[in-house]
Amino acid sequence: MSTQSLPLRRDEAAARASLLKIEDYDVRLDLGSSEETFGSVTTIRFTSRGGPTFLDLKPVSVERISLNGASIDPATLAKGRLPISTDEGPNELVVEATMPFRNDGEGLHRSVDPADGRAYVYGMCFMDAAPTIFACFDQPDLKAPYTFHVSAPHDWTVIGNAPGSQTSPGTWEFERSQPLSTYFVTLVAGPWHMIHDEHDGIPLSLSSRQSIAADLDKDAEELFTITKQCFDEFHRLFGIRYPFGNYHQAFVPEFNAGAMENPGCVTFRDPLVFTSRVTRGMRIQRATTVAHEMAHQWFGDLVTPQWWDDLWLNESFAEYMGNRVTAEVTEYADAWADMSYARRQWGLTADQRGSTHSVAGNGAEDAVSALQNFDGISYSKGSAILRQLAASLGDDVFFAGAIDHFNRHRFGNATMHDLFASWDAAAAEAGVEFDLDTFTTQWLLTAGPDTLSWDPAKMVVNRTAPSRHPADRSHTFRAAILNGTRWTTEDITVSGDQTPLQVAANAVVLDPYDDTWASAIPDWETVQALKAALPEVTDDGLRAGVWNNLRSAWFNAAVDPADVIDIAEASLPVEDLEDTPRRTMPWLFGSVVPLAPAGARERLHEAALRKLAEVAPGSELQLSSYRAAIRSASSESLLREWLATPPAGIETDLDLRWRILAKLAENGFADRAELQAAYDAEPANEARIHLNGALVSIPDAEAKAYGWSVFTGETDLPNYDILAAGRAFWAGPAELTSGYVERYFAELPATAEKRSGWSLAEAAEAFFPSGSVTEETLAAARAVIELDLDPGVRRRVADAADNLQRQLAIKVTYPA
Ligand SMILES: [Zn+2]
């Protein structure tokens, strides 16, 4: 659906916050009367200084509005806003409306599980969708307690932020919640599979769709164990108990983000319930996500940023604390090495683009543009900087400041200046000498990373600050030095533009363990030496660091694609902790292979087959190698053989079956009937997503026309299916898709009439013609950015154009 509404501006939010104090919300929802819409009656009690303001409301229709007993004409509602004139003192506003169920992962999302026809509903108010569920003053600093009353079909379970229970069949009553910001109010309703536990006085629960209940059961103990370990550690570190009562973790379908930290009722994307076999990397990712959302219960939920320009107070802290606590108290002690593969490049690349921003005080002026800052800078870079800060301040001061911050602003809102003041006070109290001002200015308030490189001729480390964001930062980090066949580690501090490093070395890898924040570029001799040396490296952290440095070099056209292929062929990045299908492999096959000398894909395929033959059957390395082999395959007979008889130690589950089918489809070896039959045999949600991707990847005009209808919104699919279609669209011979490059730019603006928010921007990115590495495509991308686009779409296209420009630079520097 499209919500033609005005994004809330910061000055409007500030004016409304100074006018109003919200006493409470009473929300009555009727979820059982229609599949398209639901009834929503909201009573808001608030105190005002008196005067005009507006209410946020995005309904299908309005039945009745009254303010202090006087009715208001619903026709005055425009662009999601209802102007109201408040009395000085207490006010009561009642809105009776019909709201839309949505299928784009925002608002109250409703989906039907194709496996069994059951319908499920969940709320995602973040970041401006609350007014599609209930009438509200939708901004983070107008917190209030909520009391929910829900009627639902009799076989449903309903869970909310506060504890609740079924008082009669289909009627659910909830306790009054703690003060909540509108963006983290939620509701999860449906015939969910529920599992209960308890820890330290906190009732715990998990839920999933019924069709994946067995898979949730299988991992429930692991999930509960991580949750308990993290609660204990957060309680120890913060000294403030979890304040929201129950802690429910709901795995929900078609969720856009990884998870959402709604107090008391966290929602996770349900591919995190593993229905097929996964590698350790995916388990680590799930564990850090669990810990990240728990950290948010303090950083974000207990104390909330006053405005979105401080979203780092949420995300950077949750990311840092989530990774740290996972590594320190759960079975996943290698979480940091995994994060190095998973998130480091996300942050470093975002920080080098034209769209970069500072970690703190990102300057977001309205709610929609703020959404674009939920990026690698707010997460990955913010986490890295906080890790440095904790190391510099020491844990005692770091946490004393955080605790002071929580106590001062408990159930309220705060800004970065509040937190800096708490840290300053804590440092003074402890007698710790640390120049917090300089640190925050250089690392949190200045955008862009320095570039570090080793010059073997001059025996110096060069440091270059980004030209658009000048800075003078010192870096303390470890370097891995290869001398002969022996690796050693050296501690280095770089505080000028050239720092001597006198070592006998055939390779120097700077900052492989992510000690500092910089783009570390390997020199030519190191790249050559890595071809023989990397296969012998068994240190996960060093291997991850090497790949990060190669990717940093790639991003800056500072490494020859042929050299990257040589290294990958010798030492394919299939690690058990590396979630190969989602990280390094897509980069190798999607970005490097197309610009490398002919035959690169075949060489990587042979390397994957060799790896597959040498690793232990049944191991996760075997699974990673097998996926890499499938991804790079083009032989119908081999793919058919695997479909019938997988290698010993592998069982063909849904995920693997569809990986193979997708490859067959992409190469023209599987037709629509075969794909449809495979789906009909196992009609799961995941299978439908794979099916839609595979249908679009078939190399014929009909498949591309179908894919295009998904992009334009003519064919209406749920959000994950749209992404799968977009990622598959440009596969196949260029003559099939070349005509669509121009059409992409011509038809992109109109997609805002069919979609909004998250899925609008994601679709724009997924369908971008990133394989068309030409000056013409770059010019077209730059031209479309100048149009009046949705800010989310503009940001994705701008970043995709930046990628294109970098690919062009590689083509020019290293002609294949
Ligand atoms: Zn988060």
Boltz pocket constraint, residues with backbone or C-beta under 6 A from the ligand:
constraints:
  - pocket:
      binder: B
      contacts: [[A, 259], [A, 261], [A, 292], [A, 296], [A, 314], [A, 315], [A, 318]]
      max_distance: 6.0
